[in-house]
Amino acid sequence: MDCEQILALTVDGLRENLERLGLVASLRKTVLQDRLLEHFGLNASENEADDAGSRRSVNTPIIERSMFTLRDVEDCMTPFSGSGHPNFEQWLQDFEDNAEAVQWNELQKYIYAKQLLKGAAKLFVRGQVGICSWSSLKSALKSEFGTTVSAIDVHRTLRNRRKRQNEDMREYLYCLMETGKPINLDDHSLIEYFVDGTPDSKVNKSNLYQARSIGDLKEQIKIYERIDAGKPPFQFANPFKSSSSNRVTANFNPGDRKCFRCGESSHMARDCPQGRFTCCSCGREGHKAS
């Protein structure tokens, strides 16, 4: 008998052949095969390995798994809570970009995405039934926490966004880029929002208006920062700072005060000893100067 014939025998066939040869036959099938192979001096390890490999390739799908786990890349991943920042669309884009970079399969995406859920999002998934894959998890989260971005709202946000006092110009630019990302905002509009939101006069910002792309704008920012480094902080003019009352107060001299009853500068009207008004023009009592 050869190796293939022995491996093809059933348990009863193996026992029958072993009993015929006077060998113990009351064992498991694998042991019975080994005994019979050993009797005929055959080695089935290589054949078994080849057959097992071919059977696995036909009957069992091979699941390729990445060598990277969530712990390896957790500094690059953002948790999702379902409220605040980031919104679901931003979180999903960031998660799938990182998952693609480290070659996670669908099972790993499902497991690691669930580990990144916090707060309301985590409680929501716990309360659902039938979420057992990455596609079903993504669909459920999108249905519950997905938002429809309005172009009008994005433009309003960009128009009202101003560079903060201690904010770096590149940080301000990247913030505007992130805000405009959901509507694929064009470079020209982004540059205009950036320059308009920078607190400086149009003359000082003139070089920033020359940019035609984001790359050009970054180069113009370097030039602007070098020029701006030696200037005092810019302050917007306040049209209400100087009023007519302030100008009167600034020109007022306390020594010019006089009693409007008698015209003397030594006292005020409330302390005037005269009971009648004195005309400032003719000096007579009883009437005021017209």
DRENVEXLUM-759899 format. One record per residue (C-alpha): residue number from 0; residue in three letters; x, y, z. Coordinates in nm, 4 decimals, decimal comma. Each point is the difference from the previous one (the first is absolute). Last residue first. Layout:
@nr: NUM | rest: ALA | u: X | v: Y | w: Z
...
END
This chain:
@nr: 289 | rest: SER | u: -2,9375 | v: 13,8093 | w: 2,4938
@nr: 288 | rest: ALA | u: 0,1946 | v: 0,1052 | w: 0,3072
@nr: 287 | rest: LYS | u: -0,1981 | v: -0,0674 | w: 0,3118
@nr: 286 | rest: HIS | u: -0,2309 | v: 0,2348 | w: 0,1980
@nr: 285 | rest: GLY | u: -0,0530 | v: 0,1512 | w: 0,3427
@nr: 284 | rest: GLU | u: 0,3378 | v: 0,1484 | w: 0,0741
@nr: 283 | rest: ARG | u: 0,2106 | v: 0,2231 | w: -0,2230
@nr: 282 | rest: GLY | u: 0,3501 | v: -0,0954 | w: -0,1231
@nr: 281 | rest: CYS | u: -0,0741 | v: 0,0885 | w: -0,3651
@nr: 280 | rest: SER | u: 0,1083 | v: -0,3221 | w: -0,1782
@nr: 279 | rest: CYS | u: 0,0212 | v: -0,2621 | w: 0,2766
@nr: 278 | rest: CYS | u: -0,3372 | v: 0,1036 | w: 0,1390
@nr: 277 | rest: THR | u: -0,0215 | v: -0,0582 | w: 0,3745
@nr: 276 | rest: PHE | u: -0,2587 | v: -0,2429 | w: 0,1349
@nr: 275 | rest: ARG | u: -0,1715 | v: 0,0724 | w: 0,3333
@nr: 274 | rest: GLY | u: 0,0433 | v: -0,1465 | w: 0,3495
@nr: 273 | rest: GLN | u: 0,3592 | v: 0,1038 | w: 0,0383
@nr: 272 | rest: PRO | u: 0,2085 | v: -0,1911 | w: 0,2536
@nr: 271 | rest: CYS | u: 0,0911 | v: -0,2681 | w: -0,2615
@nr: 270 | rest: ASP | u: 0,0762 | v: -0,3409 | w: 0,1591
@nr: 269 | rest: ARG | u: -0,2255 | v: -0,2070 | w: -0,2315
@nr: 268 | rest: ALA | u: 0,1121 | v: 0,2112 | w: -0,2952
@nr: 267 | rest: MET | u: 0,3694 | v: -0,0919 | w: 0,0402
@nr: 266 | rest: HIS | u: 0,2744 | v: 0,1999 | w: 0,1728
@nr: 265 | rest: SER | u: 0,3107 | v: 0,2076 | w: -0,0549
@nr: 264 | rest: SER | u: -0,0442 | v: 0,0267 | w: -0,3776
@nr: 263 | rest: GLU | u: -0,2571 | v: 0,2812 | w: 0,0206
@nr: 262 | rest: GLY | u: -0,2620 | v: 0,0316 | w: -0,2772
@nr: 261 | rest: CYS | u: -0,2869 | v: 0,0964 | w: 0,2282
@nr: 260 | rest: ARG | u: -0,2569 | v: -0,2734 | w: -0,0583
@nr: 259 | rest: PHE | u: 0,1924 | v: -0,2335 | w: -0,2370
@nr: 258 | rest: CYS | u: 0,2749 | v: -0,0347 | w: 0,2585
@nr: 257 | rest: LYS | u: 0,3247 | v: -0,0561 | w: -0,1869
@nr: 256 | rest: ARG | u: 0,2180 | v: -0,2990 | w: -0,1105
@nr: 255 | rest: ASP | u: 0,2937 | v: 0,0888 | w: -0,2239
@nr: 254 | rest: GLY | u: 0,2582 | v: -0,1109 | w: 0,2564
@nr: 253 | rest: PRO | u: -0,1161 | v: -0,3625 | w: -0,0344
@nr: 252 | rest: ASN | u: 0,1207 | v: 0,0022 | w: -0,3628
@nr: 251 | rest: PHE | u: -0,2054 | v: -0,2093 | w: -0,2481
@nr: 250 | rest: ASN | u: 0,1565 | v: -0,0924 | w: -0,3308
@nr: 249 | rest: ALA | u: 0,0202 | v: -0,3776 | w: 0,0766
@nr: 248 | rest: THR | u: -0,3492 | v: -0,0013 | w: 0,1477
@nr: 247 | rest: VAL | u: -0,1446 | v: 0,1590 | w: -0,3111
@nr: 246 | rest: ARG | u: 0,1805 | v: -0,2551 | w: -0,2196
@nr: 245 | rest: ASN | u: -0,1264 | v: -0,2847 | w: 0,2153
@nr: 244 | rest: SER | u: -0,3561 | v: 0,1282 | w: -0,0241
@nr: 243 | rest: SER | u: 0,0324 | v: 0,0221 | w: -0,3782
@nr: 242 | rest: SER | u: 0,1019 | v: -0,3647 | w: -0,0169
@nr: 241 | rest: SER | u: 0,3395 | v: -0,1602 | w: -0,0525
@nr: 240 | rest: LYS | u: -0,0054 | v: -0,3809 | w: 0,0313
@nr: 239 | rest: PHE | u: -0,3115 | v: -0,0475 | w: -0,2058
@nr: 238 | rest: PRO | u: 0,1749 | v: -0,0322 | w: -0,3354
@nr: 237 | rest: ASN | u: 0,2273 | v: -0,2745 | w: 0,1397
@nr: 236 | rest: ALA | u: 0,2918 | v: -0,0616 | w: -0,2352
@nr: 235 | rest: PHE | u: 0,1151 | v: -0,3631 | w: -0,0053
@nr: 234 | rest: GLN | u: 0,3227 | v: -0,0688 | w: 0,1811
@nr: 233 | rest: PHE | u: 0,3097 | v: -0,1590 | w: -0,1560
@nr: 232 | rest: PRO | u: 0,2738 | v: -0,1144 | w: 0,2343
@nr: 231 | rest: PRO | u: 0,3222 | v: 0,1967 | w: -0,0441
@nr: 230 | rest: LYS | u: 0,2110 | v: -0,0873 | w: -0,3094
@nr: 229 | rest: GLY | u: 0,3342 | v: -0,1841 | w: -0,0141
@nr: 228 | rest: ALA | u: -0,1391 | v: -0,3531 | w: -0,0360
@nr: 227 | rest: ASP | u: -0,2631 | v: 0,1053 | w: -0,2543
@nr: 226 | rest: ILE | u: 0,2435 | v: 0,0053 | w: -0,2908
@nr: 225 | rest: ARG | u: 0,1375 | v: -0,3457 | w: 0,0788
@nr: 224 | rest: GLU | u: -0,3506 | v: -0,1333 | w: 0,0695
@nr: 223 | rest: TYR | u: -0,1329 | v: 0,1357 | w: -0,3303
@nr: 222 | rest: ILE | u: 0,2819 | v: -0,1620 | w: -0,1967
@nr: 221 | rest: LYS | u: -0,0626 | v: -0,3382 | w: 0,1641
@nr: 220 | rest: ILE | u: -0,3759 | v: 0,0384 | w: -0,0550
@nr: 219 | rest: GLN | u: 0,0656 | v: 0,0714 | w: -0,3683
@nr: 218 | rest: GLU | u: 0,1669 | v: -0,3416 | w: -0,0329
@nr: 217 | rest: LYS | u: -0,2948 | v: -0,1700 | w: 0,1675
@nr: 216 | rest: LEU | u: -0,2389 | v: 0,1888 | w: -0,2266
@nr: 215 | rest: ASP | u: 0,1823 | v: -0,1169 | w: -0,3123
@nr: 214 | rest: GLY | u: -0,0419 | v: -0,3633 | w: 0,1092
@nr: 213 | rest: ILE | u: -0,3679 | v: 0,0624 | w: 0,0749
@nr: 212 | rest: SER | u: -0,0462 | v: 0,1368 | w: -0,3505
@nr: 211 | rest: ARG | u: -0,0224 | v: 0,3366 | w: -0,1759
@nr: 210 | rest: ALA | u: 0,1741 | v: 0,2128 | w: 0,2640
@nr: 209 | rest: GLN | u: 0,0272 | v: 0,3730 | w: -0,0811
@nr: 208 | rest: TYR | u: -0,2552 | v: 0,0941 | w: 0,2671
@nr: 207 | rest: LEU | u: 0,2538 | v: -0,0983 | w: 0,2660
@nr: 206 | rest: ASN | u: 0,2427 | v: 0,2631 | w: -0,1332
@nr: 205 | rest: SER | u: -0,2545 | v: 0,2770 | w: 0,0649
@nr: 204 | rest: LYS | u: -0,0462 | v: -0,0894 | w: 0,3659
@nr: 203 | rest: ASN | u: 0,1795 | v: 0,3106 | w: 0,1305
@nr: 202 | rest: VAL | u: -0,1953 | v: 0,2234 | w: -0,2371
@nr: 201 | rest: LYS | u: -0,3281 | v: -0,1738 | w: 0,0776
@nr: 200 | rest: SER | u: 0,0459 | v: 0,0797 | w: 0,3686
@nr: 199 | rest: ASP | u: 0,0443 | v: -0,2820 | w: 0,2482
@nr: 198 | rest: PRO | u: -0,2118 | v: -0,2506 | w: 0,1919
@nr: 197 | rest: THR | u: 0,0103 | v: -0,3115 | w: -0,2260
@nr: 196 | rest: GLY | u: -0,3587 | v: -0,1116 | w: -0,0689
@nr: 195 | rest: ASP | u: -0,0140 | v: 0,1715 | w: -0,3400
@nr: 194 | rest: VAL | u: 0,3252 | v: -0,1696 | w: -0,1031
@nr: 193 | rest: PHE | u: -0,1176 | v: -0,3493 | w: 0,0967
@nr: 192 | rest: TYR | u: -0,3498 | v: 0,0370 | w: -0,1437
@nr: 191 | rest: GLU | u: 0,1482 | v: 0,1171 | w: -0,3301
@nr: 190 | rest: ILE | u: 0,2535 | v: -0,2830 | w: -0,0054
@nr: 189 | rest: LEU | u: -0,2758 | v: -0,2566 | w: 0,0599
@nr: 188 | rest: SER | u: -0,2124 | v: 0,1463 | w: -0,2783
@nr: 187 | rest: HIS | u: 0,2870 | v: -0,0202 | w: -0,2512
@nr: 186 | rest: ASP | u: 0,1047 | v: -0,3475 | w: 0,1144
@nr: 185 | rest: ASP | u: -0,3387 | v: -0,1597 | w: -0,0687
@nr: 184 | rest: LEU | u: -0,2127 | v: -0,1371 | w: 0,2837
@nr: 183 | rest: ASN | u: -0,0563 | v: -0,3739 | w: -0,0292
@nr: 182 | rest: ILE | u: -0,3358 | v: 0,0245 | w: 0,1820
@nr: 181 | rest: PRO | u: 0,0968 | v: -0,2196 | w: 0,2991
@nr: 180 | rest: LYS | u: 0,3613 | v: 0,1364 | w: -0,0049
@nr: 179 | rest: GLY | u: -0,0863 | v: 0,3657 | w: 0,0645
@nr: 178 | rest: THR | u: 0,0254 | v: -0,0236 | w: 0,3779
@nr: 177 | rest: GLU | u: 0,3190 | v: -0,2063 | w: -0,0188
@nr: 176 | rest: MET | u: 0,1604 | v: 0,2518 | w: -0,2346
@nr: 175 | rest: LEU | u: -0,1038 | v: 0,2878 | w: 0,2269
@nr: 174 | rest: CYS | u: 0,1651 | v: -0,1713 | w: 0,2981
@nr: 173 | rest: TYR | u: 0,3101 | v: -0,0687 | w: -0,2086
@nr: 172 | rest: LEU | u: 0,0289 | v: 0,3708 | w: -0,0833
@nr: 171 | rest: TYR | u: -0,0400 | v: 0,1099 | w: 0,3628
@nr: 170 | rest: GLU | u: 0,2600 | v: -0,2522 | w: 0,1112
@nr: 169 | rest: ARG | u: 0,2279 | v: 0,1320 | w: -0,2721
@nr: 168 | rest: MET | u: -0,0472 | v: 0,3575 | w: 0,1219
@nr: 167 | rest: ASP | u: 0,0779 | v: -0,0934 | w: 0,3587
@nr: 166 | rest: GLU | u: -0,2755 | v: 0,0887 | w: 0,2437
@nr: 165 | rest: ASN | u: 0,0827 | v: 0,2284 | w: 0,2939
@nr: 164 | rest: GLN | u: -0,2344 | v: 0,2833 | w: -0,1013
@nr: 163 | rest: ARG | u: -0,2626 | v: -0,2103 | w: -0,1717
@nr: 162 | rest: LYS | u: -0,0417 | v: -0,0046 | w: -0,3765
@nr: 161 | rest: ARG | u: -0,3605 | v: 0,0690 | w: -0,0878
@nr: 160 | rest: ARG | u: -0,2784 | v: -0,2418 | w: -0,0884
@nr: 159 | rest: ASN | u: -0,3251 | v: 0,1763 | w: -0,0884
@nr: 158 | rest: ARG | u: 0,0375 | v: -0,0453 | w: -0,3774
@nr: 157 | rest: LEU | u: 0,1184 | v: -0,3590 | w: 0,0389
@nr: 156 | rest: THR | u: -0,2987 | v: -0,0921 | w: 0,2160
@nr: 155 | rest: ARG | u: -0,2420 | v: 0,1676 | w: -0,2400
@nr: 154 | rest: HIS | u: 0,1617 | v: -0,1798 | w: -0,2945
@nr: 153 | rest: VAL | u: -0,0401 | v: -0,3343 | w: 0,1752
@nr: 152 | rest: ASP | u: -0,3603 | v: 0,0718 | w: 0,0970
@nr: 151 | rest: ILE | u: -0,0889 | v: 0,0958 | w: -0,3592
@nr: 150 | rest: ALA | u: 0,1671 | v: -0,3150 | w: -0,1346
@nr: 149 | rest: SER | u: -0,2238 | v: -0,2096 | w: 0,2236
@nr: 148 | rest: VAL | u: 0,1496 | v: -0,3198 | w: 0,1378
@nr: 147 | rest: THR | u: -0,2424 | v: -0,2835 | w: 0,0614
@nr: 146 | rest: THR | u: 0,0985 | v: -0,1702 | w: 0,3232
@nr: 145 | rest: GLY | u: 0,0572 | v: -0,3631 | w: 0,0916
@nr: 144 | rest: PHE | u: -0,0511 | v: -0,0941 | w: 0,3664
@nr: 143 | rest: GLU | u: -0,2784 | v: -0,2602 | w: -0,0018
@nr: 142 | rest: SER | u: -0,0113 | v: -0,1212 | w: -0,3611
@nr: 141 | rest: LYS | u: 0,3751 | v: 0,0362 | w: -0,0393
@nr: 140 | rest: LEU | u: 0,0636 | v: -0,1953 | w: 0,3191
@nr: 139 | rest: ALA | u: -0,2297 | v: -0,2817 | w: -0,1108
@nr: 138 | rest: SER | u: 0,1536 | v: -0,0203 | w: -0,3487
@nr: 137 | rest: LYS | u: 0,3552 | v: -0,0036 | w: 0,1348
@nr: 136 | rest: LEU | u: -0,0823 | v: -0,2783 | w: 0,2452
@nr: 135 | rest: SER | u: -0,1784 | v: -0,2040 | w: -0,2692
@nr: 134 | rest: SER | u: 0,2950 | v: 0,0359 | w: -0,2388
@nr: 133 | rest: TRP | u: 0,2566 | v: -0,0784 | w: 0,2701
@nr: 132 | rest: SER | u: -0,1769 | v: -0,3183 | w: 0,1027
@nr: 131 | rest: CYS | u: -0,2128 | v: -0,1384 | w: 0,2848
@nr: 130 | rest: ILE | u: -0,2632 | v: 0,2666 | w: 0,0606
@nr: 129 | rest: GLY | u: -0,3078 | v: -0,2222 | w: 0,0221
@nr: 128 | rest: VAL | u: -0,1629 | v: 0,1532 | w: 0,3062
@nr: 127 | rest: GLN | u: 0,0531 | v: 0,3562 | w: 0,1236
@nr: 126 | rest: GLY | u: 0,0155 | v: 0,1274 | w: 0,3584
@nr: 125 | rest: ARG | u: 0,3752 | v: -0,0420 | w: 0,0332
@nr: 124 | rest: VAL | u: 0,0457 | v: 0,1975 | w: -0,3221
@nr: 123 | rest: PHE | u: -0,1898 | v: 0,2978 | w: 0,1451
@nr: 122 | rest: LEU | u: 0,1884 | v: -0,0105 | w: 0,3309
@nr: 121 | rest: LYS | u: 0,3339 | v: 0,0184 | w: -0,1847
@nr: 120 | rest: ALA | u: -0,1180 | v: 0,2892 | w: -0,2165
@nr: 119 | rest: ALA | u: -0,1406 | v: 0,1868 | w: 0,3012
@nr: 118 | rest: GLY | u: 0,3309 | v: -0,0030 | w: 0,1884
@nr: 117 | rest: LYS | u: 0,2959 | v: -0,1599 | w: -0,1732
@nr: 116 | rest: LEU | u: 0,0657 | v: -0,2104 | w: -0,3085
@nr: 115 | rest: LEU | u: 0,3656 | v: -0,0695 | w: -0,0808
@nr: 114 | rest: GLN | u: -0,0178 | v: -0,3649 | w: 0,1145
@nr: 113 | rest: LYS | u: -0,2925 | v: -0,0576 | w: -0,2367
@nr: 112 | rest: ALA | u: 0,2124 | v: 0,1284 | w: -0,2883
@nr: 111 | rest: TYR | u: 0,2781 | v: -0,2409 | w: 0,1001
@nr: 110 | rest: ILE | u: -0,2188 | v: -0,3109 | w: -0,0192
@nr: 109 | rest: TYR | u: -0,1862 | v: 0,0880 | w: -0,3206
@nr: 108 | rest: LYS | u: 0,3101 | v: 0,1266 | w: -0,1794
@nr: 107 | rest: GLN | u: 0,1861 | v: -0,3154 | w: 0,1032
@nr: 106 | rest: LEU | u: -0,2755 | v: -0,2181 | w: -0,1450
@nr: 105 | rest: GLU | u: -0,0115 | v: 0,1955 | w: -0,3260
@nr: 104 | rest: ASN | u: 0,3758 | v: -0,0301 | w: -0,0574
@nr: 103 | rest: TRP | u: 0,2570 | v: 0,2483 | w: 0,1281
@nr: 102 | rest: GLN | u: 0,2689 | v: 0,0974 | w: -0,2488
@nr: 101 | rest: VAL | u: 0,1986 | v: 0,2465 | w: 0,2203
@nr: 100 | rest: ALA | u: -0,0552 | v: 0,2922 | w: -0,2409
@nr: 99 | rest: GLU | u: -0,3512 | v: -0,1166 | w: -0,0887
@nr: 98 | rest: ALA | u: -0,1045 | v: 0,0055 | w: 0,3642
@nr: 97 | rest: ASN | u: 0,1501 | v: 0,3479 | w: 0,0396
@nr: 96 | rest: ASP | u: -0,1993 | v: 0,1405 | w: -0,2917
@nr: 95 | rest: GLU | u: -0,3095 | v: -0,1901 | w: 0,1152
@nr: 94 | rest: PHE | u: 0,0166 | v: 0,1509 | w: 0,3486
@nr: 93 | rest: ASP | u: 0,0615 | v: 0,3582 | w: -0,1194
@nr: 92 | rest: GLN | u: -0,2861 | v: -0,0140 | w: -0,2499
@nr: 91 | rest: LEU | u: -0,2332 | v: -0,1523 | w: 0,2594
@nr: 90 | rest: TRP | u: 0,0896 | v: 0,2612 | w: 0,2623
@nr: 89 | rest: GLN | u: -0,0594 | v: 0,2892 | w: -0,2404
@nr: 88 | rest: GLU | u: -0,3333 | v: -0,1415 | w: -0,1158
@nr: 87 | rest: PHE | u: -0,1109 | v: -0,0748 | w: 0,3569
@nr: 86 | rest: ASN | u: 0,0688 | v: 0,3475 | w: 0,1368
@nr: 85 | rest: PRO | u: 0,3313 | v: 0,0705 | w: 0,1679
@nr: 84 | rest: HIS | u: -0,0677 | v: 0,1897 | w: 0,2198
@nr: 83 | rest: GLY | u: -0,3113 | v: 0,0288 | w: 0,2122
@nr: 82 | rest: SER | u: -0,2330 | v: -0,2943 | w: 0,0485
@nr: 81 | rest: GLY | u: -0,0046 | v: -0,3604 | w: -0,1207
@nr: 80 | rest: SER | u: 0,2852 | v: -0,1093 | w: 0,2235
@nr: 79 | rest: PHE | u: 0,2646 | v: -0,0947 | w: -0,2543
@nr: 78 | rest: PRO | u: 0,3604 | v: -0,0637 | w: 0,1037
@nr: 77 | rest: THR | u: 0,2759 | v: 0,1319 | w: -0,2293
@nr: 76 | rest: MET | u: 0,2747 | v: -0,2273 | w: -0,1311
@nr: 75 | rest: CYS | u: 0,3595 | v: 0,1058 | w: -0,0676
@nr: 74 | rest: ASP | u: 0,1218 | v: -0,0477 | w: 0,3587
@nr: 73 | rest: GLU | u: -0,1792 | v: -0,3369 | w: 0,0032
@nr: 72 | rest: VAL | u: 0,2226 | v: -0,1344 | w: -0,2790
@nr: 71 | rest: ASP | u: 0,1822 | v: -0,2895 | w: 0,1662
@nr: 70 | rest: ARG | u: -0,2727 | v: -0,0509 | w: 0,2608
@nr: 69 | rest: LEU | u: -0,2577 | v: -0,0445 | w: -0,2730
@nr: 68 | rest: THR | u: 0,1942 | v: -0,2962 | w: -0,1364
@nr: 67 | rest: PHE | u: 0,2492 | v: -0,0117 | w: -0,2850
@nr: 66 | rest: MET | u: 0,1136 | v: -0,3344 | w: -0,1466
@nr: 65 | rest: SER | u: -0,2954 | v: 0,0080 | w: -0,2375
@nr: 64 | rest: ARG | u: -0,2112 | v: -0,3073 | w: -0,0414
@nr: 63 | rest: GLU | u: -0,0615 | v: -0,2049 | w: -0,3135
@nr: 62 | rest: ILE | u: -0,3001 | v: -0,2252 | w: 0,0361
@nr: 61 | rest: ILE | u: 0,0447 | v: -0,3219 | w: -0,2032
@nr: 60 | rest: PRO | u: -0,3286 | v: -0,1435 | w: -0,1213
@nr: 59 | rest: THR | u: -0,0354 | v: -0,3699 | w: 0,0903
@nr: 58 | rest: ASN | u: -0,1175 | v: -0,2657 | w: -0,2499
@nr: 57 | rest: VAL | u: 0,2314 | v: 0,0236 | w: -0,2996
@nr: 56 | rest: SER | u: 0,3193 | v: 0,1492 | w: 0,1461
@nr: 55 | rest: ARG | u: -0,0513 | v: -0,1947 | w: 0,3214
@nr: 54 | rest: ARG | u: -0,0334 | v: -0,3291 | w: -0,1921
@nr: 53 | rest: SER | u: 0,3172 | v: 0,0750 | w: -0,1985
@nr: 52 | rest: GLY | u: 0,1918 | v: 0,0734 | w: 0,3183
@nr: 51 | rest: ALA | u: -0,1325 | v: -0,3104 | w: 0,1698
@nr: 50 | rest: ASP | u: 0,0962 | v: -0,2160 | w: -0,2989
@nr: 49 | rest: ASP | u: 0,3505 | v: 0,1445 | w: -0,0115
@nr: 48 | rest: ALA | u: 0,0477 | v: -0,0332 | w: 0,3746
@nr: 47 | rest: GLU | u: -0,1409 | v: -0,3519 | w: -0,0015
@nr: 46 | rest: ASN | u: 0,2334 | v: -0,1005 | w: -0,2823
@nr: 45 | rest: GLU | u: 0,2985 | v: 0,1432 | w: 0,1870
@nr: 44 | rest: SER | u: -0,0924 | v: -0,1720 | w: 0,3274
@nr: 43 | rest: ALA | u: -0,1013 | v: -0,3323 | w: -0,1593
@nr: 42 | rest: ASN | u: 0,3211 | v: -0,1922 | w: 0,0519
@nr: 41 | rest: LEU | u: -0,0115 | v: -0,3696 | w: -0,1019
@nr: 40 | rest: GLY | u: 0,1852 | v: -0,2935 | w: 0,1480
@nr: 39 | rest: PHE | u: -0,2842 | v: -0,2478 | w: -0,0615
@nr: 38 | rest: HIS | u: -0,0489 | v: -0,0592 | w: 0,3713
@nr: 37 | rest: GLU | u: 0,0442 | v: 0,3686 | w: 0,0738
@nr: 36 | rest: LEU | u: -0,2764 | v: 0,0884 | w: -0,2411
@nr: 35 | rest: LEU | u: -0,2329 | v: -0,2508 | w: 0,1707
@nr: 34 | rest: ARG | u: 0,0793 | v: 0,1325 | w: 0,3453
@nr: 33 | rest: ASP | u: -0,0294 | v: 0,3630 | w: -0,1110
@nr: 32 | rest: GLN | u: -0,3369 | v: -0,0635 | w: -0,1643
@nr: 31 | rest: LEU | u: -0,1340 | v: -0,1717 | w: 0,3132
@nr: 30 | rest: VAL | u: 0,1220 | v: 0,2902 | w: 0,2092
@nr: 29 | rest: THR | u: -0,1822 | v: 0,2465 | w: -0,2250
@nr: 28 | rest: LYS | u: -0,3158 | v: -0,2120 | w: 0,0094
@nr: 27 | rest: ARG | u: -0,0098 | v: -0,0274 | w: 0,3775
@nr: 26 | rest: LEU | u: 0,0974 | v: -0,3264 | w: 0,1723
@nr: 25 | rest: SER | u: -0,1291 | v: -0,3583 | w: 0,0463
@nr: 24 | rest: ALA | u: 0,2072 | v: -0,1596 | w: -0,2819
@nr: 23 | rest: VAL | u: 0,3115 | v: -0,1384 | w: 0,1683
@nr: 22 | rest: LEU | u: 0,2123 | v: -0,1779 | w: -0,2616
@nr: 21 | rest: GLY | u: -0,0196 | v: -0,3674 | w: -0,1071
@nr: 20 | rest: LEU | u: 0,0380 | v: 0,0752 | w: -0,3716
@nr: 19 | rest: ARG | u: -0,3578 | v: -0,1118 | w: -0,0733
@nr: 18 | rest: GLU | u: -0,1105 | v: 0,2019 | w: 0,3012
@nr: 17 | rest: LEU | u: 0,1703 | v: 0,3095 | w: -0,1452
@nr: 16 | rest: ASN | u: -0,1649 | v: -0,0513 | w: -0,3416
@nr: 15 | rest: GLU | u: -0,3457 | v: -0,0394 | w: 0,1523
@nr: 14 | rest: ARG | u: 0,0512 | v: 0,2949 | w: 0,2336
@nr: 13 | rest: LEU | u: 0,0977 | v: 0,2278 | w: -0,2876
@nr: 12 | rest: GLY | u: -0,2968 | v: -0,1118 | w: -0,2064
@nr: 11 | rest: ASP | u: -0,2389 | v: 0,0590 | w: 0,2880
@nr: 10 | rest: VAL | u: 0,1432 | v: 0,3487 | w: 0,0552
@nr: 9 | rest: THR | u: -0,0350 | v: 0,0830 | w: -0,3692
@nr: 8 | rest: LEU | u: 0,2896 | v: -0,0408 | w: -0,2421
@nr: 7 | rest: ALA | u: 0,1053 | v: 0,2916 | w: -0,2257
@nr: 6 | rest: LEU | u: 0,3121 | v: 0,0748 | w: 0,2048
@nr: 5 | rest: ILE | u: 0,1175 | v: -0,3598 | w: -0,0474
@nr: 4 | rest: GLN | u: -0,0548 | v: 0,0075 | w: -0,3751
@nr: 3 | rest: GLU | u: 0,1821 | v: 0,3322 | w: -0,0319
@nr: 2 | rest: CYS | u: 0,3015 | v: -0,1302 | w: 0,1906
@nr: 1 | rest: ASP | u: 0,0495 | v: -0,3153 | w: -0,2050
@nr: 0 | rest: MET | u: -0,1185 | v: -0,3503 | w: 0,0718
END
